[in-house]
């Protein structure tokens, strides 16, 4: 039993060391070693991107191959960029796309406001009204996309939005938001299916989806 526990602790320690190396170096040659260790421990961690934006090329590739897509985002700007454009075009795309964005409507217990206050501590130009406006703009964009093609569901939530999840039937990209940096500057983890991280990402999405409400576009002027 002691040898068994020591083996588990050794595997976890090796995974932690490789993760730190990946975050510090962000070098692709280390990915194969990280993937090998994660398969041994069952975490499914395959790659680590130093910045969230560095993963967009790989995300676009996985979206083109996906049978379904789930997105949980803190703002949703990535959904209006080129990386997601194939999903909204007439090209073959996944039959099911589920999207979750924070509720931009004012309320006393708004988690979006809490995130705004967090970001404003290191970015003085980031006001509560600015974040609301950006989320609302992205919701309006996506709400109209859903009118142009089938299979897209958009909901809003008022829960802690401390991470971003982009998941397909093959893998998940996870970004954990920092209290001292924008999400785009935070590390992004790539988790293969099946695996512990992949399962955790889907559980986070499904739990939020259950408590979310269908999003409606703002009235036209």
C-alpha positions in Angstrom: 0.0 0.0 0.0 2.9 2.4 0.8 4.5 1.7 -2.5 1.2 2.4 -4.2 0.7 5.7 -2.5 4.3 6.7 -3.2 3.7 5.9 -6.9 0.6 8.1 -7.1 2.4 11.0 -5.3 5.4 10.6 -7.6 3.1 10.8 -10.7 1.3 13.9 -9.4 4.6 15.5 -8.6 5.9 14.8 -12.1 2.7 16.3 -13.6 3.1 19.4 -11.5 6.7 19.9 -12.5 5.9 19.5 -16.2 3.0 21.8 -15.9 5.2 24.5 -14.4 7.8 24.0 -17.1 5.1 24.3 -19.7 3.9 27.6 -18.2 7.3 29.0 -17.9 8.6 28.0 -21.3 5.5 27.5 -23.4 7.6 25.4 -25.8 6.1 22.8 -28.1 8.9 20.3 -27.6 7.9 19.9 -24.0 4.3 19.0 -25.0 5.0 15.3 -25.8 6.6 14.8 -22.4 3.7 16.5 -20.7 1.2 14.4 -22.7 3.0 11.2 -21.8 2.9 12.0 -18.1 -0.8 13.1 -18.2 -1.7 9.8 -19.8 0.0 7.9 -17.0 -1.8 10.0 -14.3 -5.2 10.1 -16.1 -5.4 13.9 -16.2 -5.6 14.1 -20.0 -3.5 17.3 -20.0 -1.9 17.5 -23.4 -0.6 21.0 -23.9 -0.2 24.3 -22.0 -0.3 27.6 -23.8 1.3 30.5 -22.0 -1.4 32.9 -23.2 -5.0 32.0 -24.1 -4.7 33.8 -27.5 -1.9 31.4 -28.5 -4.4 28.5 -28.6 -6.7 30.0 -31.2 -5.1 28.3 -34.3 -5.5 24.9 -32.6 -9.0 25.8 -31.4 -10.0 26.6 -35.0 -8.7 23.3 -36.2 -10.6 21.3 -33.6 -13.8 23.2 -34.2 -13.7 22.2 -37.9 -13.5 18.6 -36.8 -16.1 18.7 -34.0 -19.4 16.9 -33.9 -20.6 19.3 -31.1 -19.3 22.4 -29.4 -19.8 23.8 -25.9 -18.5 27.3 -24.9 -18.5 28.9 -21.5 -17.0 32.4 -21.7 -16.6 35.4 -19.4 -17.1 37.9 -22.2 -17.3 36.1 -25.6 -15.1 38.2 -27.8 -13.5 35.1 -29.3 -16.9 34.1 -30.6 -16.9 37.0 -33.0 -13.4 36.5 -34.3 -12.2 34.4 -37.3 -11.5 31.4 -35.1 -15.2 30.8 -34.8 -16.4 32.1 -38.2 -16.7 28.6 -39.8 -19.4 27.8 -37.2 -21.5 30.7 -38.3 -21.0 30.4 -42.1 -22.7 28.1 -44.6 -19.8 25.6 -44.4 -20.5 22.2 -42.8 -20.5 22.8 -39.1 -21.4 20.8 -35.9 -25.1 20.1 -35.6 -25.0 21.2 -31.9 -23.4 24.4 -30.6 -24.2 25.5 -27.0 -22.9 28.9 -25.8 -23.0 30.4 -22.3 -22.2 34.1 -21.6 -22.7 36.2 -18.4 -26.0 37.9 -17.9 -25.3 41.6 -18.9 -28.5 43.0 -17.3 -28.1 45.1 -14.2 -28.8 43.4 -10.9 -27.7 43.7 -7.3 -25.9 40.3 -7.1 -24.3 40.4 -10.6 -21.2 38.3 -10.9 -20.3 40.2 -14.1 -20.0 43.3 -11.9 -17.7 41.5 -9.5 -15.4 40.5 -12.4 -15.5 44.1 -13.7 -14.3 45.4 -10.3 -11.5 42.8 -10.3 -10.3 43.8 -13.7 -10.5 47.5 -13.0 -7.9 47.2 -10.3 -5.2 46.6 -12.9 -6.9 48.1 -15.9 -8.4 51.5 -15.0 -10.2 51.8 -18.4 -12.2 48.7 -17.7 -15.4 50.0 -16.2 -18.5 48.0 -15.2 -20.4 49.6 -18.0 -17.8 48.7 -20.6 -17.9 45.0 -19.7 -21.7 45.0 -19.8 -21.6 46.6 -23.2 -19.1 44.2 -24.6 -21.1 41.2 -23.4 -24.3 42.6 -24.7 -22.8 43.3 -28.1 -21.6 39.7 -28.4 -25.0 38.4 -27.3 -26.7 40.5 -30.0 -24.3 39.2 -32.6 -24.8 35.5 -31.6 -28.5 35.9 -31.2 -28.8 36.9 -34.8 -26.5 34.1 -35.9 -28.9 31.7 -34.3 -31.7 33.1 -36.5 -29.6 32.3 -39.6 -28.8 28.7 -38.9 -30.1 25.8 -36.8 -28.4 24.0 -34.0 -27.1 27.0 -32.0 -28.3 27.6 -28.4 -27.4 30.7 -26.5 -28.0 31.2 -22.8 -26.9 33.6 -20.1 -25.9 32.9 -16.5 -25.3 34.8 -13.3 -22.8 32.5 -11.6 -19.1 32.8 -10.8 -17.4 33.2 -14.2 -13.9 32.3 -13.2 -13.0 30.3 -16.2 -13.4 29.8 -20.0 -14.3 26.5 -21.5 -14.3 25.6 -25.2 -15.1 21.9 -25.5 -15.7 19.5 -28.3 -16.3 15.7 -28.5 -12.5 15.3 -28.7 -10.9 17.9 -26.3 -11.4 20.9 -24.1 -9.5 24.2 -23.8 -9.6 25.7 -20.3 -8.5 29.1 -19.1 -8.8 30.0 -15.4 -9.2 33.7 -15.0 -6.7 35.5 -12.8 -7.7 38.3 -10.4 -4.7 40.3 -11.8 -4.8 39.8 -15.5 -7.1 39.7 -18.5 -8.2 36.3 -19.7 -6.3 36.7 -22.9 -3.1 36.9 -20.9 -3.8 33.8 -18.8 -2.5 30.3 -19.5 -4.7 27.9 -21.4 -4.8 24.2 -20.8 -5.6 21.6 -23.5 -7.3 18.5 -22.2 -7.9 15.4 -24.3 -11.0 13.2 -24.0 -11.2 11.1 -22.0 -9.5 12.4 -18.9 -10.0 14.1 -15.5 -9.6 17.7 -16.8 -11.9 17.1 -19.8 -14.6 15.6 -17.5 -14.3 18.5 -15.1 -14.6 21.0 -18.0 -17.9 19.3 -19.2 -19.2 19.1 -15.6 -18.6 22.9 -15.2 -20.4 23.7 -18.4 -23.3 21.4 -17.8 -23.8 22.7 -14.2 -23.9 26.3 -15.5 -26.1 25.4 -18.5 -28.7 23.9 -16.1 -29.0 27.3 -14.2 -28.8 29.5 -17.3 -31.7 31.2 -19.2 -32.2 31.7 -23.0 -30.6 34.9 -24.2 -32.6 37.5 -26.1 -31.1 40.2 -28.4 -31.5 43.8 -27.4 -34.4 45.6 -29.1 -33.5 47.2 -32.4 -33.5 51.0 -32.3 
